[in-house]
């Protein structure tokens, strides 16, 4: 009888659920310093002309449905229901002439609406 041994399959490393750009980390660190212990929770809601929209809320603590993401020494909560939509997303903070705010570069997006407020996968 001949026995063959198969080499163990190597698993491809999964991308991080979400990461922060340096400017997002800087802005979030400043907000956390003023936030009286609140944490940022990122989720995805169904709204907008393309179907989905990013939503950010301040919460007191992680809930049972939250994934905890730590990057650059900061913790961000992600609603577990949004994880499949956000895998590999980079959260950034942009300052423009007339506005400033957090933005998301999501490799899962297939398109955005004209105003940029919603997306679809």
N, C-alpha and C positions, 0 to 999 in steps of 0.2 A: 504494500500500500504506500502510496506516495502522499505526503502531506505538503501542502504548499501554505506558506504563511504570507498573508497579504500585509503590505506595509500599512501602518495606520494612516487613515485619511487625515490630511491636515485641513483644518478649518480656516477659512478665510476670515480675517478679522473684520468685525462689523464696524462701520463708521460710528463715531460717537452720536448719541441721540441728538445733542445740540451743543454747539460751542459758541464762545463769545469772542468777538474781535477785541483788539486792545482798546479801541474807543468806547465800545459798549461796556467793557469791564470798568473802565475809568468812570463813565457816567453812572453805572449801576452801583459802584462803590460809594460815590457821592450821595446817591439816593438812599442807599442802605444806612449811611451815616446819619441821615436826617429822619429815617423811617420808623424810629421807635420800635425796632425789633420785627418789623413787617418783612415779608419775603415776597418776591415776585413770582407769580404763577402764570405760565404761558399755556394757552389752550387754543383750540380751533373751533369756531362756531360756524353754523350753516347760515350764511347771510351774504348779501352783496350780489352784484349782477353776475359774478362768475361762480357763485355757489359756496365758497368758504372764505373765512376771514380770520386773521390772527386776533387773539384777544389776550390782554394782559390785565391782571388784577393783583392788588395787594392783599395778602392774607397773613394771619397771625402765625400759622404753623402749617407744616405739611399735613395733608389729609390722607386718608386711606387710599384714595385714588390718584395719588401724586407720585411721579417718578422724580427722584432727586438728582439733579445734574450739577456737578461741581467742575468749574473751569476757572483758571486764573485766580484761584483762592476764593471764588464767589459761588454761592449756591443759588440756583434757579429751580423752581418747581415746574414740572410739565405734567399737565393732565394726562393720565394714562390713556384716555380715549383718543388723544391727539398724537401719541407716539408714532404710529405707523405713517402719519402724514408728515412728521417732522424729522425723521431719521436723516442725519447729515446736515441739518440746517445750521447756518451761521447767523447769529444775532449781531447786528451792527448798530451803531449810533451815528446818524448823519446830521450835520448842520448845513443848512442851505440859506440862501439870502432871506427867505421869508418864513422858514420853518426849521424845526429840529425834532428829531424823534428816532425811536428804534425802528430798524428795518430788518427784514429777514431775507436771506439768500437760501432758498430751499431747492435742492437738486430734484425733488419730487414734483415740483410744479410743472404743469404742462402749458399753462398760460395764465394771464392776468387780464382783468377788465381794463378798460381805457383809463380810468382814474387811478388804478393801482391799488385800490382798497381791498379787492378780493381776488381770489385765485381759484384754479381748479387743478385737480390731479387726475 
